[in-house]
Each structure stands twice: as C-alpha cells, then as structure tokens.
C-alpha cells in the first residue's frame, strides 16, 4: 500500500519562489503573526495602543516648534500642524515597514530552523502590522484635517486626487517590502547592514519633503530629491489633501514603477538566500 502525503516540501529552482497558493494556505499564520506583533509591542506598557497616537502627535509638535516656529521653514501657506502631520503619517508607514522587515532572517532564525512555512509570510505580516498602525494614525490625521476644513476652509484646497490614496499605500508597501527583504537577505552575511538601516532611513527622511515643500528648493535640487521614490508619494499626498503645490503624475508613476522593481529584486534575493541562510546567519 502506497503512502499518501498531505503535502510535499521540496527545493525549488525558480528565480522567485512565490507560491501564492501556498501563501494563501498559510494566511492564518500571517494573521497570527500580525496579532502577535501588535500585542507584543505594547504589552506591559502603561499607555498601550495610545502610543499609536502619541508618537505622531509629539513628533508633529516638535516639528512645528523647531522647523515651523524657530527655523521658520515655509509650509506653502498650509497649517503647520497638518503639513507636518501629513508627512509624518506617510513616512512612518514606510519607515516602519522597511526597518522591521529588514530583520526578518536574523530575528526569526530559531523559528525558521525548526518549522517550515513560506518565509515570505513573516515580512508580509510586518507590512500588515504597519498598515494597522498607519490606519490609526491616518484616522488621527483625518480628525485634524476635518477640524481645519471646518474652522479654516480658506486654508485648505483638497483636490480630487484624494482617490489615489490606495495607490500611495500600495506604493509604500512595495517600497517597504522590497527594500526590507533585500536588506534582510544581505544581513544574513553582512551583519553591519542592520546598523546602517536606521541611519539610512533617517537620511532618506530628510531627503523627502516632510519638513519642507518642494517649492522651496531649486529645480536642480528638486530633480535629485525626486529620485527618492518616497518624495512624490509624500508630495502628492499633501497636494491631494492640503492643496499644497501641483500634483506630480510622472512622479507618482516613477515611484510606483520603482516600487515594483525593488520588490521584484528583493523577492529574487530573498528567495535565493532563504535556501541556505541557516548556514550563514
């Protein structure tokens, strides 16, 4: 009598080992990781999930005082609180997705060495966890946005490009997952890459129009800043919700295509490394 197996695990030689059917089969595990990350992050804390709100509020206050009042940087006539909060909300999702995904192999080496499941499940769960946090912070932004619309309607001119919000989110998710998986694969061999992530993300933040509008920089400098794929995402988000500047369709297309490209590269390297990372991590 022949043995019948429920499943078979074998090495795959494809460039991108992304079995969507297998990922869907383990979707329950992905949501368990999301729940674990949300609970573990704020377990045994005094304020708990309120940190989702406190962090962007305190950062916005700091930016408003330092960059808005002390340095007196322009906000294109937009309310300072909304201008900084919009940039912080967008940037936080990308930055958290990238930094936490970049530790996938190192932080989960014990689990990866004992149990089989599609390894891409872990970085996907990070993206979803960050999306949950982004949703709360975006609702906070909407509260301030509605308040200013009611009390200072002349200060805001929202545009119909608000409908592109899902594209902004998808682009940031692809960028975060792509860069994160790529760096995660590299850290299995070069541990000092992990030390560069936080520093690199901070530098990238100042190369994004979070604390300043693109209208305040020269055309030459704006060209270089737009090479940063997050620049058009942040700029277009502010244009759509605040009316600060001109919507950049070409920039949005560039960021979206860049996101697809870096995601494919990240998945290719991730797939290659996951086959032998246990020997080097």
C-alpha positions in Angstrom: 0.0 0.0 0.0 1.4 3.3 -1.0 1.8 6.1 1.5 -0.3 9.2 0.8 1.2 12.5 1.8 -0.8 15.6 2.8 2.0 17.8 1.4 5.5 17.6 0.0 8.3 20.0 0.7 11.0 20.2 -1.9 13.6 22.6 -3.1 12.6 25.0 -5.9 14.9 26.4 -8.5 12.7 29.2 -9.7 14.1 32.7 -9.6 11.2 33.9 -7.5 9.8 31.3 -5.2 6.5 33.0 -4.6 3.8 30.3 -4.4 0.6 32.3 -4.0 -1.4 29.1 -3.3 0.9 28.1 -0.5 0.9 31.6 0.9 -2.9 31.6 0.9 -2.9 28.2 2.6 -0.8 29.7 5.4 -2.7 33.0 5.6 -3.9 32.1 9.0 -0.3 32.1 10.2 0.2 35.6 8.7 -2.6 37.0 10.7 -1.4 35.2 13.9 2.0 37.0 13.4 0.1 40.3 12.9 -1.8 39.7 16.2 1.4 38.7 18.0 3.3 41.8 16.8 0.5 44.2 17.8 0.1 42.6 21.2 3.8 42.1 22.0 4.7 45.7 21.0 2.5 47.3 23.6 2.1 44.5 26.2 3.1 45.6 29.7 3.1 49.3 28.7 1.3 52.0 30.6 -0.5 53.6 27.7 -0.7 50.6 25.4 -2.1 51.3 21.9 -2.3 55.0 22.7 1.3 55.1 21.6 0.0 54.8 18.1 -1.4 58.3 18.5 1.0 59.8 21.0 4.1 59.3 18.8 2.9 61.2 15.7 1.4 63.9 17.9 4.6 64.5 19.8 6.6 64.4 16.6 4.3 66.9 15.0 4.5 69.3 17.9 8.3 69.0 17.9 8.5 69.7 14.1 6.1 72.6 14.4 8.1 74.3 17.1 11.6 73.6 15.7 11.1 73.8 12.0 7.9 75.9 11.8 8.5 78.5 14.5 12.2 78.5 15.2 13.6 77.8 11.8 10.5 79.3 10.1 10.6 77.0 7.2 7.8 77.5 4.7 4.8 75.2 4.5 3.3 76.8 1.3 0.7 78.6 3.4 -0.7 75.3 4.8 -1.5 75.0 8.5 1.8 73.9 10.1 0.2 71.1 12.2 -1.4 69.5 9.1 1.6 70.0 6.9 4.0 68.1 9.3 1.4 65.5 10.5 0.6 64.5 6.9 4.3 63.9 6.1 4.9 62.1 9.4 1.9 59.8 8.9 3.0 58.8 5.4 6.7 58.4 6.3 6.0 56.4 9.5 4.3 53.6 7.5 7.2 53.3 5.0 10.0 53.6 7.6 8.5 51.0 10.0 7.8 48.6 7.2 11.4 48.8 6.0 13.1 48.7 9.3 11.1 45.8 10.8 11.2 43.8 7.5 14.9 44.2 7.3 15.4 42.0 10.4 13.3 39.1 9.1 16.1 36.4 8.9 18.1 37.5 12.0 15.2 37.8 14.4 13.4 34.6 13.3 16.4 32.3 12.7 15.3 30.0 15.5 11.8 29.6 14.2 13.0 29.3 10.6 15.4 26.5 11.6 12.6 24.3 13.2 9.4 24.8 11.3 8.6 25.0 7.6 6.2 27.6 6.2 6.7 30.2 3.4 9.3 32.5 4.7 7.8 35.5 2.9 4.9 35.2 5.4 6.9 37.0 8.0 7.7 40.2 6.1 4.1 40.2 4.8 2.9 40.2 8.3 5.1 43.1 9.1 3.6 45.1 6.3 0.1 44.3 7.5 1.0 45.2 11.1 2.4 48.5 10.0 -0.7 49.1 7.9 -2.8 48.6 11.0 -0.8 51.3 12.8 -0.9 53.5 9.7 -4.8 53.2 9.7 -5.0 54.5 13.2 -2.6 57.4 12.5 -4.4 58.2 9.3 -7.7 58.5 11.2 -5.9 60.9 13.6 -4.8 62.9 10.6 -8.3 63.0 9.2 -9.6 64.3 12.5 -7.2 67.3 12.3 -8.0 67.6 8.6 -11.7 67.8 9.1 -11.2 70.3 12.0 -9.2 72.7 9.8 -11.7 72.2 6.9 -14.5 73.4 9.2 -12.6 76.2 11.1 -10.3 77.4 8.3 -11.8 76.3 5.0 -9.8 79.0 3.1 -6.5 77.5 4.2 -7.1 74.1 2.6 -8.0 73.2 -1.0 -8.3 69.4 -1.3 -8.3 68.0 -4.8 -9.9 65.0 -6.5 -6.5 63.3 -6.4 -7.5 62.1 -2.9 -8.8 59.0 -4.8 -5.2 58.0 -5.4 -4.7 57.2 -1.7 -4.8 53.4 -2.3 -2.0 53.8 -4.9 0.0 55.8 -2.3 -0.4 53.0 0.2 0.4 50.2 -2.3 3.5 52.0 -3.5 4.8 52.5 0.1 4.0 48.8 0.9 6.0 47.7 -2.2 8.9 50.0 -1.3 9.0 48.9 2.3 8.7 45.2 1.5 11.2 45.4 -1.4 13.9 47.3 0.4 13.2 45.3 3.6 13.6 41.9 2.0 16.7 43.0 0.2 18.4 44.3 3.3 17.2 41.3 5.3 18.8 38.9 2.8 22.1 40.9 3.0 22.2 40.9 6.8 22.5 37.2 6.9 26.1 37.6 5.6 26.9 41.2 6.5 25.6 41.9 10.0 26.7 45.5 9.9 24.0 46.2 7.3 21.5 46.2 10.2 23.4 49.1 11.8 23.1 51.1 8.6 19.3 50.7 8.2 18.3 53.2 10.9 20.9 55.7 9.8 19.9 55.3 6.1 16.2 55.7 6.9 16.9 58.9 8.8 18.9 60.4 6.0 16.2 59.4 3.5 13.6 61.2 5.6 15.5 64.5 5.3 15.7 63.8 1.5 11.9 63.7 1.5 9.5 66.7 1.6 8.3 66.1 5.1 9.5 69.3 6.8 9.7 71.4 3.7 7.7 71.7 0.4 9.3 71.1 -2.9 8.5 74.6 -4.0 11.2 76.0 -1.6 14.1 74.2 -3.3 15.8 74.9 -6.6 14.8 73.0 -9.8 18.2 71.2 -9.8 17.8 70.1 -6.2 14.2 69.1 -6.7 15.3 66.8 -9.5 17.7 65.0 -7.2 15.1 64.8 -4.4 12.6 63.3 -6.8 15.0 60.4 -7.4 13.9 59.3 -3.9 10.7 57.3 -4.6 9.1 58.5 -1.4 9.4 62.1 -2.5 6.5 62.1 -4.9 4.3 59.9 -2.6 4.6 62.5 0.3 4.4 65.5 -2.1 1.3 64.1 -3.9 -0.4 63.1 -0.6 0.0 66.7 0.6 -1.3 68.1 -2.7 -4.3 65.8 -2.6 -5.4 66.6 1.0 -4.0 70.0 1.6 -3.7 71.6 -1.9 0.0 72.4 -1.3 1.5 72.6 -4.8 1.0 70.8 -8.1 0.2 67.1 -8.3 3.1 65.2 -9.9 1.7 62.4 -12.1 5.0 61.5 -13.6 6.5 61.3 -10.1 3.7 59.0 -9.0 4.3 56.7 -12.0 8.0 56.7 -11.2 7.5 55.8 -7.6 5.0 53.0 -8.5 7.3 51.5 -11.1 10.3 51.9 -8.7 8.3 50.0 -6.1 7.6 47.2 -8.5 11.2 47.0 -9.5 12.7 47.0 -6.0 10.0 44.5 -4.8 11.0 42.0 -7.6 14.7 42.4 -6.8 14.0 42.0 -3.1 12.0 38.8 -3.7 14.6 37.4 -6.0 17.4 37.9 -3.5 15.1 36.8 -0.6 14.3 33.6 -2.5 17.9 32.8 -3.1 19.1 33.5 0.4 16.3 31.6 2.2 17.6 28.3 0.8 20.8 28.5 2.7 20.6 31.3 5.2 20.6 28.8 8.2 24.3 28.0 7.4 25.4 31.7 7.4 23.1 33.5 9.8 
